[in-house]
Amino acid sequence: MILVPDRQYFMIYLITFILSSNTMKQITILLLSLALFACENDTDTEMPSIDMTVAEAFPVNCDTLYFGETFILRTRFTDNVGLSTYNINVHHNFDQHSLPTGVEVQVCEFDEKKESKGLNPMNYTASFSIPDSTRVYVTETAITLPQADNEGDYEGGDYHLMIRVVDVNGWSMETGLSIKLLHP
């Protein structure tokens, strides 16, 4: 329980008043007052939001990105209390599975389905802190997706780019984009 200054002064006064005498009535008043203040509901019940319509948002659904080239992730996150972290995950969509968020604003042109067995698909994850628990944050994050690993070049084709934001109370929101990821 966090008491705001006005309540702190009231509680100090109340405790001092009660402690100055030993009557059962005053102890009852103290307990009821404590119960009243303890029952206040300051619980955050709102999830943060991800706005992909911010000016110059990038990437957007159906964009093409290139292995080894840097792009700037630009999106806006908002929350009613404060933002904490965000992360991205890029994984293959060779089997053309749907996005877990169920939201694809625009249907993209996919390559033919591929069996990932025997291929070298990329799976990239990165996490970032949001400074000062701000309520509105526009990302300007430079991201370079690797071209290869110790098994060789990554397989180009259809991928999903998942963006997830978490607020200071642990609520999260996720959105996904279908992208094409190719070698330059």
N, C-alpha and C positions, 0 to 999 in steps of 0.2 A: 504494500500500500504506500503510495507516494502522497504526501500531504502538501498542498500548495501553501504558500506563506500565510494566507488568511486563516486557513484551517489550523496551521501549526500554532498560531497565536491563540486561537480559540481553545485548542486542546491543552496548551500550557496553562491557560487561565482556568480551564475546567479542572484539570488535575490538581492545580494549586488549591483551588476552592475546596475540592473534595478531600484532599489530604489535610486541610486545616481543621476538619472535624471528622468524627468516626460514626456517622449515622448510616444505617442501612439504605435509607432513601438516596443519599448522595452517592453511595457505591453503585446503586442501581442506575442512577443517571449516568455515571461514568461508563458502565458497561453498555448501556443502550446507545450512548454517543459513539463509543468505539465501534459497535456493531453497525451503526448507521454509516459511518465513514468507511468502514471496511467493505461494505456492500456496494459501493459505487462501482459502476461498470465502465472502465476506461479501455475495454478490450477493442483492439483493432480487428474488424471483420471484413475489411476491404482488401481485395487483391490489387497488386500494382497493375499498370496497363502498359502495353507496347503499342506505340503509334508509328506505323510504317508510312504514314501520309505526310510526315514532316517534310518541309522543303528539301529537295535534293536527297531524299532517302535513298540509301544504297546498301546492299543490293535490294532489288524488288523481285517479286515472283517472275520466273522465266528468264532472268538475266543470265549471261554467260560470264564466268570467271575463268581465270587461267592459272594453272599450277605455276608456282614460283614468282608470280607477279603480285605486287602489293595492291590491295584495295582498301578503301576507307569505309568502315561500317558506320553508317549514319542512320540512327533511329532515335526516337524520343521515348523515354520511360517516365511515368508519373505514378505517384502514390499519395494517399491522403496523410500519411504520417512521415515516412522517410524511406528512401531507397538504400539498399545495402550492396548488392553485387549483381553482376550479370555474366552470363556465359554463352558461348556459341558451341555448337557441335555440327560438323559437316560429315555426313555419312552417305554411302552410295544408295542409289535408288534403282539399281539395275533390274530389280524384280517389280518395279513400279508399285510399291506398297503405298498406302495412303499416309498422309501426315497424321501423327497422333492427335494433333489439335483439331483435326477434321475441317480445317479452314483452308481452302485454296480459292483465292479470289478469282484467279484466272487459270484456265486449264492450259498447261504447257504442252508443247510438242515433244513427245518422248522418243528416244531411240527405241529400237526393238528390245524386248526383254532379254537380259543376259543372266546366265547362271554365274554367280560370283566365284564358284569353285574353279580354281586354276587361274583366276585373275588376281590382280593386286589392287583391291579397292582401298582408297584412303579413308581413314577415320580420324578426324581432327577435333580436338576439344581445347578450349582456352577459357579461363575465368578472369574477371576484372572486378576491381573494387570501385564503388561509387563514393567519391569523397563527401564528407560532411553530412551524411544522411539527408541529402537534399531531397526535395519533393518532386522536382522536375530535372531531368538530366538528358541532354542530347549527346549521344556518342559521336566521337570523331576518332575512332580506333583504327589504327593501321594494322592490317592483318595480311600476312603472307602465307599462303597455303603451300606446303612443301611439294616438290615435284616427284620425289622418290624416297624410298627407304632402302634398307639393306637387301631387299628382294628385287629392287629395280624400280623403274618408273611406275607411278600409280596409273591405274586404268582411268581413262577419260570417259565421260558420259553423263548420265543423269545422277544428280545428287540432291540431298536435302540439306538446307542450312537451317538449323534450329536455333532460335534466340530465346533465352530464358532470363527473366529478371526476378530478383528476390528482394522483398522489403525488409526493414529492420526487425519486424516481428515474425519473419519466416514465411509469410505468404508469398506465393510465386505465380507467375504467369508465363506461358510459353506460346510461341508462335513459330510457324515453319514456312519456309519458302522452297519451292522447287527451282533448282538452278541447273545449268549445264556447266560442267567443269572440264576444261580441255587443256591440252598442252599448247604453248604458244607456237 
